[in-house]
């Protein structure tokens, strides 16, 4: 048994992953550096290379962790939906939380901009491609489940249209320096779901 496979070793590894995920959310891919992760985790610098084969490995685990947390939060909210809270407004906000991140609720450009920079920057990191495909499929399945649960059955093509509508609206809002890209996406998505 290696130190990395002991309970203490696994706790340290998870602490590093959480720290990297926080840095990813706050500053994008470039924020994840061995030293920054170790400092955030309050662990020795050598622990990042001990528990991860490379920085790419650490970035991959940070992306997996952050997306997993978001998907799990979306599933919990789906389970809590009651009959009276299955309307367009609830579905719109839940979809936006999953597509733009819950940090976008507070308004402003920065959380949305960081998220889209990560989405657009991911293809520059080929090692992330399999994970991104897997996470995208899970997200689409969850979105379809949310819509079906709320009586809005949509096919695969329609799902892609709704996601593209949100993405296009957000990118356009960012290009036009709209101070509330989530608000712009909310208006467009609500009009399509009503």
PASEBA-1860 file (N, C-alpha, C; in nm, 3 decimals):
! residues 194
1> XXXXXXXX> 0.085/-0.117/0.000/0.000/0.000/0.000/0.089/0.124/0.000 ~ 0.064/0.215/-0.094/0.142/0.338/-0.099/0.074/0.443/-0.012 ~ 0.149/0.547/0.020/0.093/0.655/0.102/-0.025/0.721/0.033 ~ -0.023/0.724/-0.101/-0.133/0.786/-0.176/-0.262/0.707/-0.166 ~ -0.255/0.577/-0.133/-0.376/0.496/-0.126/-0.428/0.479/0.016 ~ -0.362/0.538/0.113/-0.410/0.532/0.251/-0.521/0.633/0.269 ~ -0.603/0.620/0.373/-0.707/0.719/0.397/-0.650/0.862/0.408 ~ -0.539/0.876/0.478/-0.477/1.009/0.490/-0.431/1.058/0.353
9> XXXXXXXX> -0.371/0.968/0.275/-0.326/1.005/0.142/-0.440/1.046/0.051 ~ -0.551/0.972/0.060/-0.668/1.006/-0.022/-0.728/1.140/0.022 ~ -0.729/1.166/0.151/-0.778/1.297/0.199/-0.692/1.410/0.146 ~ -0.561/1.391/0.148/-0.471/1.494/0.096/-0.494/1.515/-0.054 ~ -0.509/1.405/-0.125/-0.532/1.415/-0.269/-0.661/1.492/-0.297 ~ -0.767/1.460/-0.225/-0.895/1.530/-0.243/-0.886/1.677/-0.204 ~ -0.806/1.708/-0.103/-0.785/1.847/-0.064/-0.719/1.923/-0.179 ~ -0.623/1.860/-0.244/-0.557/1.922/-0.359/-0.654/1.940/-0.476
17> XXXXXXXX> -0.737/1.841/-0.500/-0.835/1.850/-0.609/-0.932/1.964/-0.582 ~ -0.984/1.973/-0.460/-1.077/2.082/-0.425/-1.009/2.217/-0.441 ~ -0.885/2.229/-0.398/-0.812/2.355/-0.411/-0.795/2.390/-0.559 ~ -0.761/2.293/-0.641/-0.745/2.318/-0.784/-0.878/2.357/-0.847 ~ -0.987/2.294/-0.805/-1.120/2.328/-0.858/-1.159/2.471/-0.820 ~ -1.126/2.512/-0.700/-1.153/2.650/-0.659/-1.075/2.749/-0.745 ~ -0.949/2.718/-0.767/-0.866/2.805/-0.851/-0.919/2.809/-0.995 ~ -0.963/2.694/-1.044/-1.020/2.687/-1.179/-1.141/2.779/-1.189
25> XXXXXXXX> -1.230/2.771/-1.090/-1.351/2.853/-1.091/-1.320/3.002/-1.080 ~ -1.216/3.034/-1.006/-1.182/3.175/-0.982/-1.097/3.237/-1.091 ~ -1.014/3.156/-1.158/-0.920/3.216/-1.252/-0.896/3.139/-1.380 ~ -0.968/3.032/-1.402/-0.951/2.955/-1.523/-0.833/2.860/-1.516 ~ -0.803/2.800/-1.631/-0.697/2.699/-1.638/-0.562/2.753/-1.594 ~ -0.532/2.877/-1.632/-0.401/2.933/-1.600/-0.379/2.952/-1.451 ~ -0.486/2.953/-1.373/-0.472/2.971/-1.228/-0.423/2.844/-1.160 ~ -0.435/2.731/-1.228/-0.393/2.604/-1.167/-0.244/2.584/-1.194
33> XXXXXXXX> -0.168/2.606/-1.092/-0.023/2.585/-1.092/0.010/2.507/-0.965 ~ 0.115/2.429/-0.971/0.152/2.346/-0.855/0.159/2.429/-0.727 ~ 0.231/2.539/-0.732/0.249/2.620/-0.612/0.116/2.679/-0.563 ~ 0.035/2.730/-0.654/-0.093/2.790/-0.615/-0.185/2.687/-0.552 ~ -0.188/2.567/-0.609/-0.273/2.460/-0.555/-0.224/2.420/-0.417 ~ -0.096/2.400/-0.402/-0.040/2.361/-0.272/-0.068/2.467/-0.167 ~ -0.051/2.593/-0.203/-0.078/2.701/-0.107/-0.225/2.705/-0.068 ~ -0.314/2.692/-0.167/-0.457/2.693/-0.138/-0.495/2.576/-0.049
41> XXXXXXXX> -0.433/2.462/-0.073/-0.464/2.341/0.004/-0.391/2.338/0.138 ~ -0.299/2.431/0.155/-0.215/2.436/0.276/-0.139/2.305/0.296 ~ -0.081/2.259/0.185/0.000/2.137/0.185/0.135/2.169/0.121 ~ 0.235/2.087/0.145/0.366/2.111/0.085/0.359/2.108/-0.068 ~ 0.442/2.187/-0.130/0.447/2.194/-0.276/0.469/2.055/-0.338 ~ 0.554/1.975/-0.278/0.585/1.842/-0.332/0.462/1.751/-0.337 ~ 0.360/1.781/-0.259/0.242/1.695/-0.258/0.169/1.697/-0.393 ~ 0.178/1.807/-0.466/0.109/1.813/-0.596/0.170/1.717/-0.696
49> XXXXXXXX> 0.302/1.701/-0.690/0.366/1.607/-0.783/0.366/1.465/-0.729 ~ 0.348/1.451/-0.600/0.342/1.318/-0.540/0.209/1.250/-0.573 ~ 0.101/1.326/-0.562/-0.033/1.269/-0.580/-0.084/1.275/-0.725 ~ -0.016/1.352/-0.811/-0.061/1.367/-0.950/0.058/1.350/-1.042 ~ 0.038/1.276/-1.149/0.149/1.246/-1.240/0.195/1.369/-1.317 ~ 0.105/1.467/-1.335/0.140/1.587/-1.410/0.039/1.697/-1.375 ~ 0.069/1.817/-1.421/-0.025/1.926/-1.404/-0.153/1.897/-1.483 ~ -0.139/1.834/-1.599/-0.258/1.796/-1.678/-0.349/1.704/-1.598
57> XXXXXXXX> -0.291/1.612/-1.525/-0.367/1.520/-1.441/-0.443/1.598/-1.333 ~ -0.378/1.694/-1.272/-0.441/1.776/-1.169/-0.554/1.862/-1.228 ~ -0.531/1.920/-1.344/-0.635/2.000/-1.411/-0.755/1.912/-1.444 ~ -0.730/1.793/-1.495/-0.838/1.700/-1.529/-0.923/1.668/-1.406 ~ -0.857/1.640/-1.295/-0.931/1.608/-1.173/-1.006/1.729/-1.120 ~ -0.952/1.849/-1.137/-1.022/1.970/-1.095/-1.149/1.991/-1.178 ~ -1.138/1.971/-1.309/-1.255/1.984/-1.397/-1.359/1.879/-1.360 ~ -1.315/1.755/-1.340/-1.406/1.647/-1.303/-1.478/1.680/-1.171
65> XXXXXXXX> -1.403/1.729/-1.074/-1.459/1.760/-0.943/-1.562/1.873/-0.954 ~ -1.523/1.983/-1.018/-1.614/2.097/-1.027/-1.742/2.060/-1.101 ~ -1.729/1.992/-1.214/-1.847/1.952/-1.291/-1.932/1.852/-1.213 ~ -1.867/1.760/-1.144/-1.941/1.664/-1.063/-2.022/1.730/-0.954 ~ -1.962/1.830/-0.890/-2.035/1.905/-0.787/-2.156/1.976/-0.845 ~ -2.139/2.038/-0.962/-2.250/2.109/-1.025/-2.360/2.014/-1.068 ~ -2.322/1.901/-1.126/-2.423/1.803/-1.168/-2.497/1.746/-1.048 ~ -2.426/1.719/-0.942/-2.491/1.666/-0.821/-2.587/1.768/-0.761
73> XXXXXXXX> -2.547/1.894/-0.760/-2.637/2.000/-0.710/-2.762/2.009/-0.797 ~ -2.746/1.995/-0.928/-2.860/1.997/-1.019/-2.953/1.879/-0.994 ~ -2.895/1.761/-0.969/-2.978/1.643/-0.940/-3.056/1.661/-0.809 ~ -2.990/1.717/-0.709/-3.060/1.741/-0.581/-3.175/1.838/-0.600 ~ -3.153/1.943/-0.679/-3.261/2.039/-0.703/-3.374/1.975/-0.781 ~ -3.341/1.887/-0.874/-3.445/1.816/-0.949/-3.530/1.732/-0.856 ~ -3.466/1.662/-0.763/-3.539/1.578/-0.667/-3.631/1.660/-0.578 ~ -3.598/1.785/-0.556/-3.676/1.871/-0.467/-3.789/1.946/-0.537
81> XXXXXXXX> -3.796/1.935/-0.670/-3.900/2.007/-0.742/-4.037/1.951/-0.705 ~ -4.124/2.038/-0.662/-4.261/1.999/-0.630/-4.352/2.037/-0.746 ~ -4.476/1.991/-0.741/-4.571/2.019/-0.849/-4.584/2.168/-0.876 ~ -4.592/2.251/-0.769/-4.614/2.394/-0.790/-4.489/2.468/-0.835 ~ -4.374/2.401/-0.829/-4.249/2.466/-0.870/-4.191/2.403/-0.996 ~ -4.277/2.369/-1.090/-4.231/2.307/-1.214/-4.256/2.396/-1.334 ~ -4.274/2.522/-1.312/-4.304/2.614/-1.421/-4.182/2.660/-1.497 ~ -4.210/2.743/-1.596/-4.105/2.794/-1.684/-3.996/2.866/-1.608
89> XXXXXXXX> -4.034/2.945/-1.510/-3.935/3.023/-1.435/-3.836/2.931/-1.362 ~ -3.887/2.830/-1.297/-3.801/2.736/-1.225/-3.710/2.660/-1.320 ~ -3.766/2.612/-1.430/-3.687/2.537/-1.528/-3.579/2.627/-1.587 ~ -3.615/2.750/-1.619/-3.518/2.844/-1.676/-3.401/2.865/-1.582 ~ -3.430/2.892/-1.455/-3.322/2.919/-1.359/-3.236/2.795/-1.335 ~ -3.297/2.680/-1.329/-3.221/2.557/-1.308/-3.132/2.527/-1.429 ~ -3.184/2.547/-1.548/-3.102/2.528/-1.667/-2.986/2.627/-1.671 ~ -3.013/2.752/-1.636/-2.906/2.853/-1.636/-2.801/2.822/-1.531
97> XXXXXXXX> -2.843/2.771/-1.416/-2.746/2.730/-1.314/-2.652/2.623/-1.371 ~ -2.707/2.529/-1.445/-2.626/2.421/-1.500/-2.541/2.466/-1.618 ~ -2.593/2.556/-1.699/-2.519/2.600/-1.817/-2.421/2.714/-1.787 ~ -2.456/2.802/-1.694/-2.371/2.918/-1.665/-2.303/2.911/-1.529 ~ -2.348/2.819/-1.445/-2.291/2.807/-1.311/-2.370/2.888/-1.211 ~ -2.375/2.841/-1.088/-2.453/2.910/-0.985/-2.391/3.045/-0.949 ~ -2.262/3.061/-0.972/-2.199/3.191/-0.943/-2.256/3.303/-1.030 ~ -2.316/3.265/-1.142/-2.373/3.366/-1.232/-2.501/3.427/-1.175
105> XXXXXXXX> -2.559/3.364/-1.072/-2.682/3.418/-1.010/-2.661/3.558/-0.953 ~ -2.540/3.583/-0.906/-2.512/3.711/-0.841/-2.503/3.825/-0.940 ~ -2.515/3.794/-1.066/-2.507/3.897/-1.168/-2.362/3.929/-1.202 ~ -2.346/4.014/-1.297/-2.212/4.052/-1.337/-2.156/3.962/-1.445 ~ -2.048/4.007/-1.499/-1.987/3.942/-1.614/-1.883/3.837/-1.573 ~ -1.807/3.862/-1.469/-1.689/3.781/-1.439/-1.715/3.631/-1.426 ~ -1.814/3.586/-1.347/-1.834/3.441/-1.336/-1.870/3.375/-1.469 ~ -1.949/3.444/-1.550/-1.989/3.390/-1.679/-1.871/3.391/-1.776
113> XXXXXXXX> -1.796/3.499/-1.775/-1.680/3.509/-1.862/-1.578/3.400/-1.831 ~ -1.551/3.378/-1.703/-1.457/3.273/-1.665/-1.505/3.135/-1.711 ~ -1.633/3.110/-1.697/-1.688/2.981/-1.738/-1.673/2.960/-1.889 ~ -1.705/3.063/-1.967/-1.695/3.050/-2.111/-1.549/3.046/-2.158 ~ -1.461/3.114/-2.089/-1.319/3.101/-2.122/-1.272/2.958/-2.102 ~ -1.321/2.893/-1.995/-1.285/2.753/-1.972/-1.343/2.663/-2.081 ~ -1.469/2.686/-2.117/-1.532/2.603/-2.219/-1.460/2.617/-2.353 ~ -1.426/2.739/-2.388/-1.359/2.763/-2.516/-1.214/2.718/-2.510
121> XXXXXXXX> -1.151/2.729/-2.392/-1.011/2.690/-2.377/-0.989/2.541/-2.364 ~ -1.091/2.467/-2.328/-1.075/2.322/-2.310/-1.024/2.250/-2.435 ~ -1.072/2.285/-2.555/-1.020/2.215/-2.674/-0.870/2.236/-2.697 ~ -0.811/2.338/-2.637/-0.666/2.358/-2.647/-0.591/2.259/-2.558 ~ -0.663/2.184/-2.481/-0.605/2.084/-2.392/-0.662/1.948/-2.431 ~ -0.602/1.884/-2.531/-0.656/1.758/-2.584/-0.676/1.651/-2.478 ~ -0.597/1.654/-2.372/-0.612/1.554/-2.267/-0.748/1.564/-2.198 ~ -0.815/1.680/-2.211/-0.947/1.697/-2.149/-1.062/1.647/-2.238
129> XXXXXXXX> -1.035/1.621/-2.364/-1.143/1.589/-2.459/-1.232/1.473/-2.413 ~ -1.178/1.358/-2.372/-1.268/1.250/-2.330/-1.355/1.289/-2.211 ~ -1.296/1.358/-2.114/-1.372/1.400/-1.997/-1.479/1.500/-2.036 ~ -1.447/1.595/-2.122/-1.544/1.697/-2.162/-1.663/1.632/-2.235 ~ -1.636/1.532/-2.318/-1.747/1.461/-2.386/-1.835/1.389/-2.284 ~ -1.772/1.324/-2.188/-1.846/1.252/-2.084/-1.932/1.350/-2.002 ~ -1.873/1.460/-1.961/-1.946/1.558/-1.879/-2.058/1.625/-1.958 ~ -2.033/1.650/-2.085/-2.135/1.711/-2.171/-2.255/1.617/-2.184
137> XXXXXXXX> -2.230/1.489/-2.202/-2.339/1.391/-2.212/-2.419/1.385/-2.082 ~ -2.350/1.388/-1.969/-2.420/1.387/-1.840/-2.504/1.513/-1.822 ~ -2.450/1.627/-1.862/-2.524/1.753/-1.852/-2.648/1.749/-1.940 ~ -2.633/1.703/-2.063/-2.749/1.696/-2.153/-2.855/1.601/-2.099 ~ -2.814/1.488/-2.044/-2.909/1.394/-1.985/-2.985/1.459/-1.868 ~ -2.912/1.531/-1.783/-2.975/1.596/-1.669/-3.071/1.705/-1.714 ~ -3.031/1.784/-1.812/-3.120/1.888/-1.864/-3.247/1.826/-1.923 ~ -3.233/1.718/-1.997/-3.350/1.650/-2.054/-3.440/1.596/-1.944
145> XXXXXXXX> -3.379/1.543/-1.838/-3.456/1.491/-1.726/-3.532/1.604/-1.655 ~ -3.468/1.717/-1.638/-3.533/1.832/-1.575/-3.652/1.877/-1.658 ~ -3.631/1.891/-1.788/-3.740/1.935/-1.876/-3.855/1.834/-1.875 ~ -3.824/1.705/-1.883/-3.927/1.602/-1.883/-4.003/1.602/-1.750 ~ -3.931/1.617/-1.641/-3.992/1.619/-1.508/-4.092/1.736/-1.496 ~ -4.065/1.841/-1.569/-4.152/1.959/-1.565/-4.252/1.962/-1.680 ~ -4.267/1.848/-1.746/-4.368/1.837/-1.851/-4.327/1.901/-1.983 ~ -4.198/1.918/-2.005/-4.148/1.980/-2.128/-4.057/1.882/-2.201
153> XXXXXXXX> -4.116/1.779/-2.258/-4.038/1.679/-2.330/-3.973/1.744/-2.452 ~ -3.842/1.726/-2.466/-3.772/1.778/-2.583/-3.681/1.668/-2.636 ~ -3.665/1.667/-2.766/-3.574/1.572/-2.828/-3.431/1.623/-2.822 ~ -3.342/1.538/-2.869/-3.198/1.572/-2.866/-3.169/1.700/-2.945 ~ -3.228/1.713/-3.065/-3.203/1.831/-3.147/-3.253/1.958/-3.079 ~ -3.370/1.950/-3.020/-3.426/2.067/-2.952/-3.340/2.105/-2.831 ~ -3.287/2.003/-2.762/-3.199/2.030/-2.648/-3.076/2.108/-2.694 ~ -3.016/2.064/-2.805/-2.899/2.134/-2.858/-2.935/2.276/-2.900
161> XXXXXXXX> -3.054/2.295/-2.953/-3.098/2.430/-2.991/-3.108/2.520/-2.869 ~ -3.165/2.469/-2.760/-3.178/2.550/-2.638/-3.041/2.586/-2.579 ~ -2.951/2.489/-2.580/-2.816/2.515/-2.529/-2.746/2.617/-2.619 ~ -2.760/2.600/-2.751/-2.697/2.694/-2.844/-2.756/2.834/-2.829 ~ -2.886/2.841/-2.802/-2.950/2.970/-2.780/-2.889/3.040/-2.659 ~ -2.871/2.967/-2.551/-2.810/3.025/-2.431/-2.666/3.066/-2.461 ~ -2.590/2.975/-2.521/-2.450/3.006/-2.550/-2.437/3.128/-2.642 ~ -2.515/3.131/-2.748/-2.509/3.245/-2.840/-2.549/3.375/-2.775
169> XXXXXXXX> -2.652/3.370/-2.693/-2.697/3.490/-2.624/-2.590/3.540/-2.528 ~ -2.528/3.448/-2.455/-2.425/3.486/-2.359/-2.304/3.546/-2.431 ~ -2.258/3.480/-2.535/-2.142/3.532/-2.608/-2.172/3.669/-2.666 ~ -2.291/3.686/-2.722/-2.330/3.817/-2.775/-2.335/3.921/-2.663 ~ -2.392/3.885/-2.548/-2.399/3.979/-2.436/-2.259/4.017/-2.388 ~ -2.170/3.920/-2.384/-2.032/3.949/-2.343/-1.965/4.042/-2.444 ~ -1.987/4.017/-2.572/-1.929/4.103/-2.677/-1.981/4.245/-2.670 ~ -2.106/4.260/-2.629/-2.167/4.393/-2.621/-2.150/4.458/-2.485
177> XXXXXXXX> -2.068/4.396/-2.400/-2.042/4.447/-2.264/-2.170/4.461/-2.182 ~ -2.265/4.372/-2.206/-2.387/4.369/-2.125/-2.347/4.332/-1.983 ~ -2.387/4.412/-1.884/-2.347/4.384/-1.747/-2.417/4.263/-1.685 ~ -2.518/4.207/-1.754/-2.592/4.093/-1.701/-2.616/3.987/-1.808 ~ -2.511/3.912/-1.845/-2.530/3.810/-1.950/-2.630/3.702/-1.911 ~ -2.638/3.670/-1.780/-2.737/3.571/-1.739/-2.878/3.623/-1.762 ~ -2.899/3.750/-1.735/-3.031/3.811/-1.760/-3.069/3.803/-1.907 ~ -2.973/3.829/-1.995/-3.000/3.819/-2.139/-3.036/3.675/-2.176
185> XXXXXXXX> -2.959/3.579/-2.124/-2.988/3.438/-2.151/-3.123/3.397/-2.093 ~ -3.155/3.449/-1.975/-3.283/3.417/-1.911/-3.399/3.460/-2.001 ~ -3.392/3.581/-2.054/-3.501/3.631/-2.139/-3.519/3.544/-2.263 ~ -3.410/3.509/-2.327/-3.418/3.428/-2.449/-3.468/3.286/-2.420 ~ -3.413/3.226/-2.316/-3.453/3.088/-2.283/-3.598/3.083/-2.238 ~ -3.640/3.177/-2.156/-3.779/3.179/-2.110/-3.875/3.191/-2.228 ~ -3.839/3.275/-2.325/-3.928/3.294/-2.441/-3.941/3.164/-2.523 ~ -3.837/3.081/-2.521/-3.842/2.956/-2.595/-3.915/2.845/-2.518
193> XX> -3.915/2.854/-2.385/-3.978/2.751/-2.304/-4.126/2.777/-2.280 ~ -4.168/2.901/-2.295/-4.309/2.934/-2.267/-4.400/2.882/-2.375
END
